[in-house]
């Protein structure tokens, strides 16, 4: 285990129900991260998406990937939300969904740094379930100081 939920909460400002990373299993500063989200039927979005065929919304799969990217960025530059910094999701390109994510799945999140320039990060991301590709995307995040 590289980061448990307590350490993740230090590096992400998100809280329930919007904290979508449960554990980080691999982390290479400035290079890559592997994390996961355990998807439970108790997630609040399943009440309406869809009641008789629950599927994790694709935008939340993208958000989970972006949160993993944020952890990698924060850890790489050694900054914390408590210091007044955030990572904004500012773009996604070439997004493709390959399989639905359902209750009981463990969503594995992988992000590799493509480049970073003046606080703008581009990542190549993949979300998988049991080794099967669920989503791939290029995600762009911006580091910002907030008041």
C-alpha positions in Angstrom: 0.0 0.0 0.0 1.4 3.4 -1.0 -1.4 5.7 0.2 -4.4 4.8 2.4 -7.6 6.9 2.6 -6.3 9.0 5.4 -3.3 10.2 3.4 -5.5 10.6 0.2 -7.7 13.0 2.2 -4.6 15.1 2.8 -3.9 15.4 -0.9 -7.5 15.8 -2.2 -10.0 18.4 -1.0 -12.9 16.2 -2.0 -15.1 14.5 0.6 -18.0 12.1 0.6 -19.9 11.6 -1.7 -17.4 13.0 -4.1 -14.1 11.5 -3.0 -13.6 8.8 -5.7 -10.2 7.3 -4.9 -10.0 4.7 -2.1 -6.3 3.7 -2.2 -3.1 4.4 -4.2 -1.1 1.3 -4.9 1.7 2.7 -7.1 3.2 6.1 -7.3 6.2 7.4 -9.3 6.6 11.1 -8.7 6.4 13.1 -11.9 5.6 9.9 -13.9 2.6 7.8 -13.0 0.0 6.7 -10.4 -2.1 3.6 -10.0 -5.1 3.8 -7.6 -8.5 2.3 -7.2 -12.1 3.0 -6.4 -14.3 0.2 -4.9 -17.7 0.7 -6.5 -20.5 -0.1 -4.0 -24.3 -0.3 -4.6 -24.4 2.2 -1.7 -23.1 5.0 -3.9 -25.7 7.8 -4.0 -25.7 8.1 -7.8 -27.0 4.5 -8.3 -30.4 5.6 -7.0 -31.1 7.4 -10.2 -28.5 6.0 -12.7 -30.2 3.6 -13.3 -32.5 2.2 -10.6 -33.1 -1.2 -12.3 -29.7 -1.4 -14.0 -27.1 0.5 -11.9 -24.2 1.9 -13.9 -21.5 4.4 -12.7 -21.9 7.6 -14.7 -19.1 8.0 -17.2 -18.5 11.6 -16.0 -17.7 10.1 -12.6 -15.2 7.7 -14.0 -13.5 10.7 -15.6 -13.7 12.5 -12.3 -12.1 9.5 -10.5 -9.3 9.6 -13.1 -8.9 13.3 -12.6 -8.7 12.9 -8.8 -5.9 10.3 -9.3 -4.1 12.9 -11.5 -4.5 15.5 -8.8 -2.9 13.2 -6.2 0.1 12.7 -8.6 0.4 16.4 -9.2 0.2 17.4 -5.6 2.7 14.7 -4.5 5.1 15.6 -7.3 5.3 19.3 -6.4 5.0 18.7 -2.7 1.9 20.9 -2.2 -1.3 20.3 -0.3 -4.9 21.6 -0.5 -4.3 22.8 3.1 -1.6 25.2 1.7 -4.3 26.8 -0.5 -3.8 24.8 -3.7 -6.2 23.0 -5.9 -6.0 21.1 -9.2 -8.9 21.9 -11.5 -10.0 19.5 -14.3 -9.7 21.9 -17.3 -10.0 19.5 -20.2 -10.5 16.0 -21.5 -9.7 14.7 -25.0 -10.1 11.4 -26.8 -12.5 10.1 -24.1 -13.8 6.6 -24.9 -15.9 4.3 -22.7 -15.5 0.6 -23.4 -17.5 -1.2 -20.7 -20.0 -0.2 -18.0 -18.8 0.1 -14.4 -21.2 -1.5 -12.0 -21.7 -2.2 -8.3 -19.1 -4.7 -7.0 -16.5 -3.6 -9.5 -13.0 -2.4 -8.4 -12.2 0.5 -10.8 -8.4 0.6 -11.3 -7.2 4.1 -12.2 -4.0 4.7 -14.0 -2.5 8.0 -15.1 0.8 8.7 -16.8 2.2 12.2 -17.1 2.5 13.2 -20.7 3.8 16.7 -19.9 3.8 19.6 -17.4 4.3 23.2 -18.2 3.8 26.1 -15.8 1.3 24.3 -13.7 -0.7 22.8 -16.6 -0.5 19.0 -16.6 -1.5 16.5 -19.3 -2.1 12.9 -18.4 -2.8 9.7 -20.4 -5.4 7.8 -18.4 -7.0 4.4 -18.3 -9.6 3.0 -16.0 -10.0 -0.8 -16.0 -12.1 -3.4 -14.2 -10.6 -6.9 -13.8 -8.0 -6.0 -16.4 -10.7 -5.0 -19.0 -10.6 -1.4 -20.3 -13.6 0.6 -19.1 -12.4 4.1 -20.1 -9.5 5.9 -21.6 -8.9 9.6 -21.9 -6.3 12.4 -22.0 -7.0 14.6 -19.0 -5.7 18.1 -18.5 -5.5 19.7 -15.0 -4.3 23.1 -13.8 -2.7 23.8 -10.5 -4.0 27.0 -8.9 -3.5 28.9 -5.7 -6.8 29.8 -4.1 -7.6 32.3 -1.4 
